[in-house]
Amino acid sequence: MSKKKIETEKMNWEYAAAPESASHIQLKEKYDHFINGKFEKPSSGKYFDSINPATAKKIAAVAEGNSKDVDKAVKAARKAYDNVWSVMPASERAKYLFRIARLIQEKAREFAVIESLDGGKPIRESRDIDIPLAAAHFFYYAGWADKLDYAFPNRKPKSIGVAGQIIPWNFPLLMAAWKIAPALACGNTVVLKPAETTSLTAMKLAELIQESGLPDGVVNIVTGDGKVGAEIVSHDGIDKIAFTGSTDVGKLIQKTIAKTDKKVTLELGGKAANIVFEDAPLDQAVEGIVNGIYFNQGHVCCAGSRLFVQESIKDILIKKLQDRIETLIVGDPMDKNTDVGAINSKSQWETIQGYIELGKKEGLEIFQSSCKMPKDGYFIKPTLFTKVAQSSRLAKEEIFGPVLAVQTFRTVDEVIEKANNTPYGLSAGVWTDKGSKIFNLTSRLRAGIVWANTYNQFDPTSPFGGYKESGFGREGGLHGLSAYLKFD
Amino acid sequence: MSERINILKTYKIYIGGSFPRTESGRFYNPMNAKKESLGNICLSSRKDFRNAVVAARKAFGDWSDRTAFNRSQILYRMAEVLEGRREQFIAELMQQDSSRKDAEKEVNLSIDRLVYFAGWCDKYQQIFSSVNPVASSHFNFSALEPTGVVAIVANKDSSLLGLVSYMAPIIAGGNSCVILASENKPLCSISFAEVLNASDLPGGVVNILTGKKSELLSQIGSHMDVNAVCYTDGIKDELIQLKEASIDNLKRIKSYMYDLTTVEVENPYIINDFQEVKTTWHPIEVIGAAKASY
């Protein structure tokens, strides 16, 4: 598709490369499971490769877990729960969590670099968002440990036991922090499984936990693929499951534990509507749309992947959006100028490409940035589809990549109807300068998080989680505590 | 002189504010301990359940949009109307094997419970909502919204109190519901529908079916437009059946084992269980001052 050259190109305002150095980080060649405070070789003796998606080269080998490893980890967690963690004064538990938070801050740069190497996200995002937020989560929940009675008046909260936690690959360390911090603060012990493609920062966290002196067995980390996750879910010694990932796997987990008394919280997929009204501040809205869908290569469950534009501003907004997309730098995640990094894995790259092909086949209008693309690794240009029908798979299914589906609307009622017409209900965005319209929209959109005149903001004090098939339970804030407590 | 012939009551079901018989035309004959028939009670079908869900979904928007004050007034009105019909409910409970003393107690508790939850309608939001002190220049708050359409499997051992004790917190929170009444003690549930109908409660907010759990439980679990289920019988196999059937739309399944004759069921956490937390962000001062700027 032809498209006008924009001025920045003519003027050749290219940024000089500004790569972050990886010289100061310490990575082992091989990572074992972290069980009972020690690094343990996998009982299978097998390891799998962790790949840098920006180069398609191996960074390290990671232990391949199996049922024996999981069993060991669960037993260690149970022992630590019974003998140490659940009987420790809550104020002491808190101090360990504060210590872990501080250590993450001290090692923030190393974590950020490894996160970008292993997962492909731009260093600017790992440095400014993932790692600081991970530390902030530990700080926040540390303080709750000895104040739980105030959160649930008249209720006497108690810890649950051993939590099995399975996390995704889009925010590896941050998701580990979201899971571990509240679980420990509430007096539980955990068995955590990081995603197969992004285990390294979890294993660095294990080293850090060892350094913090946290009692053995309070946090155990077993690496591997979905089979290991399934072992954790079905293990009899697990009292609570916390899962973040796809809706399909979430449903599978529900099925597996239906016959048990295990508690569960699920943070699943989304297909968020980002709604721009004609009275919105358009330039800010464009920034929000870009941040909503291209942040972290679109690997975000709450990504604003459905853009609804009021018809009267369609042409100008799309033009502004295209111009803005043209300026995005796609490339080396380690470069501080990079806006859009590498797609997390080859299989995810194939999935996203499949959707782009599908969009073309459906006859949708496609716009892609004309940016330079790296030769190696898995990259996808920021992509925009317009003239998308509500029935299109691009408007219905979670793509988990930098692909935006644009639809238009005329009236408020119409856009609410369209926005809510999805089995998901995780997040939504609204852009307008009119206060009453914001409140009308924010109260009628069926979603757990609504960003008004902003998008993709996260904070440990702010509850996160979805309606409908986006799962149940909340993470973050006071509301995130009840997932890890039981009541008489 | 011959004695006056009593007028016997035909028990119906309650859907969308009307009192139809079951569309299936079927009935069953529950008996009390003295082996007396309680009547030809509607044996509601899956179609009745679907119709009731349609009615509940239709009523949900209006009911959840009502002011908390208005919901509170309507719940209190139910208590007033029930108070005026005490004798009818006591008689029905006695017909269903309660002693006079127990029947009086159950009716009293039911009335008091309606008053109790009427009072919560405009208060639980303040208990469970929060303004969150985020570390950026945003105003951020979390508030509750009703989950949607809730199916209630009413307690099997209690004809009135079981139904009222869970219906009240669920509709106090702005949900609409479909209730499957106690299979063997269904009389009060239908008479209670008459109370609802006389209490300014919009049609469809509460729908009441009579029939068999064995026929309807899997439908309750699997219906794609039911958002949550409230189950109170504590029978493990039934709970598993509900959980397994509910996976496709990730229903919220809540199971309670409260002793309904005590005050332990009187707490706002039951209201909270049928709410979703919505968190809203808005920038302060500079619109679009997103940290992750490109």
Interface residues (C-beta under 8 A of the other chain):
Chain A: E125 D128 I129 A136 P153 N154 R155 T247 G250 K251 Q254 K255 A258 K259 L266 L268 P281 D283 Q284 A285 E287 G288 V290 N291 Y294 F295 R324 T327 L328 D339 P423 D433 I438 T442 S443 R446 A447 G448 I449 V450 W451 A452 N453 T454 Y455 N456 Q457 D459 T461 S462 P463 F464 G465 Y467 K468 E469 G471 F472 R474 G477 L478 H479 F487
Chain B: I127 S130 N132 P133 V134 A135 S136 H138 N140 S142 E145 T147 N227 I240 K243 E244 S246 I247 D248 N249 L250 R252 N267 Y269 E276 V277 K278 T279 T280 W281 H282 P283 I287 G288 A289 A290 K291 A292 S293 Y294
